Amino acid sequence: IFTDSSGVGQTLAALLMARGETCFIISPSKDQVSEQGQFWIDPNRPEQMHQFIENVLGPNQPLCKGALHLWSLNETFSDEMTSSSLETSQVLGVSSVLSLLQALSNVKQTVPPRLWLVTKGAQSIGTESSLPAIAQTPLWGLGKTCATEHADIWGGMVDLDPQATEDET
């Protein structure tokens, strides 16, 4: 689980582990040191993503069912966006997902892991008056491309309601 800072990924990991699944928590950071079950990857260094996937999903490793990418949930919403936050959003979103996609496409498992992407407020629904999280919308374009070009590892996309409570999310 490429987890967010708001706790969605941690909650999801707890729910999956309660069902007997094994989860690795991967957070975006330049300075942290990995410890048991918790890993940090610098989103500006794609080689770290490739190395992590190679180490965790390489030969003689347990079967991985999937990867959930939630780093986009760390992004700011449109009305708070600056050029700097937009650049950070692209690194946390499209750039890191592209690195993850490339790394997962090299995994040699009989059943390849599925890639799931999660955004929040990237899609407008109905007559909603607020702007969607524009910085996250390129991830939906990449997801559609992935669904076509890497159907074997494509899981899907989920866009969370930005107005939902923490429990609803």
C-alpha positions as CSV (number, residue, x, y, z in Angstrom):
1,I,0.0,0.0,0.0
2,F,1.6,3.2,-1.2
3,T,0.0,5.1,1.7
4,D,-1.2,8.7,2.2
5,S,-0.6,10.9,5.2
6,S,-4.4,11.2,6.1
7,G,-4.6,7.6,7.4
8,V,-6.7,6.0,4.6
9,G,-3.9,3.6,3.7
10,Q,-3.2,2.7,7.3
11,T,-6.9,1.9,7.9
12,L,-7.0,-0.1,4.8
13,A,-3.9,-2.0,5.8
14,A,-5.4,-2.8,9.2
15,L,-8.6,-4.1,7.5
16,L,-6.6,-6.3,5.1
17,M,-4.4,-7.7,7.9
18,A,-7.4,-8.5,10.0
19,R,-8.5,-10.7,7.0
20,G,-5.1,-12.5,7.1
21,E,-3.4,-10.5,4.3
22,T,0.2,-9.3,4.5
23,C,0.7,-5.6,3.7
24,F,3.8,-3.4,3.2
25,I,3.3,0.3,3.9
26,I,5.3,2.5,1.5
27,S,5.3,6.3,2.2
28,P,6.8,9.1,0.1
29,S,9.9,10.6,1.8
30,K,13.5,11.6,1.0
31,D,14.9,11.1,4.5
32,Q,13.3,8.2,6.3
33,V,14.9,4.8,7.0
34,S,12.9,1.7,6.3
35,E,11.9,-0.6,9.2
36,Q,9.9,-3.8,9.6
37,G,6.8,-3.6,7.3
38,Q,7.3,0.2,6.7
39,F,9.2,1.6,3.8
40,W,10.0,5.1,2.4
41,I,10.7,5.8,-1.2
42,D,11.8,9.2,-2.6
43,P,9.2,9.9,-5.3
44,N,11.8,11.9,-7.2
45,R,14.0,8.8,-7.5
46,P,12.3,6.2,-9.8
47,E,15.2,3.8,-9.3
48,Q,14.1,3.4,-5.6
49,M,10.7,2.3,-6.8
50,H,12.2,-0.3,-9.1
51,Q,14.6,-1.5,-6.4
52,F,11.8,-1.9,-3.9
53,I,9.6,-3.8,-6.2
54,E,12.5,-6.0,-7.3
55,N,13.4,-6.8,-3.6
56,V,9.9,-7.4,-2.4
57,L,8.4,-9.1,-5.4
58,G,11.5,-10.8,-6.8
59,P,12.2,-14.5,-7.2
60,N,11.5,-16.7,-4.2
61,Q,9.2,-14.0,-2.6
62,P,5.5,-14.6,-1.7
63,L,2.9,-13.9,-4.3
64,C,1.7,-10.3,-4.4
65,K,-1.9,-9.8,-5.1
66,G,-1.8,-6.1,-5.8
67,A,-0.5,-2.6,-5.2
68,L,-2.7,0.3,-4.0
69,H,-1.4,3.7,-4.8
70,L,-2.8,6.4,-2.5
71,W,0.0,9.0,-2.7
72,S,-2.3,11.3,-4.7
73,L,-4.4,11.7,-1.5
74,N,-1.6,13.9,-0.2
75,E,-2.2,16.5,-2.9
76,T,-3.9,19.9,-2.3
77,F,-7.2,20.8,-3.8
78,S,-7.5,23.2,-6.7
79,D,-8.4,26.4,-4.8
80,E,-5.2,25.9,-2.7
81,M,-2.9,25.0,-5.7
82,T,0.3,26.9,-6.4
83,S,2.9,26.1,-9.1
84,S,5.0,24.4,-6.5
85,S,2.2,22.2,-5.2
86,L,1.2,21.3,-8.7
87,E,4.7,20.1,-9.4
88,T,4.7,18.1,-6.2
89,S,1.3,16.6,-7.2
90,Q,2.7,15.5,-10.5
91,V,5.6,13.7,-8.8
92,L,3.4,12.1,-6.2
93,G,0.8,11.2,-8.8
94,V,1.7,10.5,-12.4
95,S,5.5,10.2,-12.1
96,S,5.4,7.8,-9.1
97,V,2.6,5.7,-10.7
98,L,4.5,5.5,-14.0
99,S,7.6,4.2,-12.1
100,L,5.4,1.7,-10.2
101,L,3.7,0.6,-13.4
102,Q,7.0,0.0,-15.1
103,A,8.3,-1.9,-12.1
104,L,5.2,-4.1,-11.7
105,S,5.2,-4.9,-15.4
106,N,8.6,-6.7,-14.8
107,V,7.4,-8.8,-12.0
108,K,7.5,-12.5,-12.9
109,Q,4.6,-14.2,-11.1
110,T,2.1,-16.7,-12.4
111,V,-0.6,-14.3,-11.5
112,P,0.6,-10.7,-11.9
113,P,-0.2,-8.2,-9.1
114,R,-3.0,-5.8,-9.9
115,L,-2.5,-2.0,-9.7
116,W,-5.2,0.1,-8.1
117,L,-5.1,3.9,-8.1
118,V,-7.0,6.1,-5.6
119,T,-7.7,9.8,-5.9
120,K,-10.0,12.1,-4.0
121,G,-12.1,14.7,-5.8
122,A,-10.6,14.2,-9.2
123,Q,-13.9,13.5,-10.9
124,S,-17.0,15.8,-10.9
125,I,-20.2,14.1,-10.1
126,G,-23.7,15.4,-11.0
127,T,-24.3,19.1,-10.5
128,E,-21.4,19.6,-8.1
129,S,-20.4,23.2,-7.9
130,S,-16.9,22.8,-6.5
131,L,-13.9,22.2,-8.8
132,P,-12.4,18.7,-8.7
133,A,-8.9,18.1,-7.6
134,I,-7.5,19.2,-10.9
135,A,-3.9,18.1,-10.1
136,Q,-5.1,14.5,-9.7
137,T,-7.0,14.3,-13.0
138,P,-3.9,13.4,-15.1
139,L,-3.7,10.2,-13.0
140,W,-7.1,9.2,-14.5
141,G,-5.6,9.6,-18.0
142,L,-2.7,7.4,-17.1
143,G,-5.1,4.9,-15.6
144,K,-7.1,4.7,-18.8
145,T,-3.9,4.2,-20.7
146,C,-2.7,1.5,-18.3
147,A,-6.1,-0.3,-18.6
148,T,-5.5,-0.6,-22.3
149,E,-1.7,-1.2,-22.5
150,H,-1.2,-3.2,-19.3
151,A,-4.6,-5.0,-18.9
152,D,-2.8,-8.0,-17.2
153,I,-1.9,-5.9,-14.2
154,W,-4.7,-3.3,-14.2
155,G,-7.0,-3.4,-11.2
156,G,-8.9,-0.1,-11.5
157,M,-9.4,3.4,-10.1
158,V,-11.3,4.7,-7.2
159,D,-12.1,8.4,-6.7
160,L,-13.1,9.2,-3.1
161,D,-15.6,11.8,-2.2
162,P,-13.8,14.9,-0.9
163,Q,-16.9,15.7,1.3
164,A,-17.0,12.3,3.0
165,T,-16.2,11.8,6.6
166,E,-13.1,9.8,7.7
167,D,-15.3,6.8,8.5
168,E,-17.1,7.0,5.1
169,T,-13.8,7.2,3.3
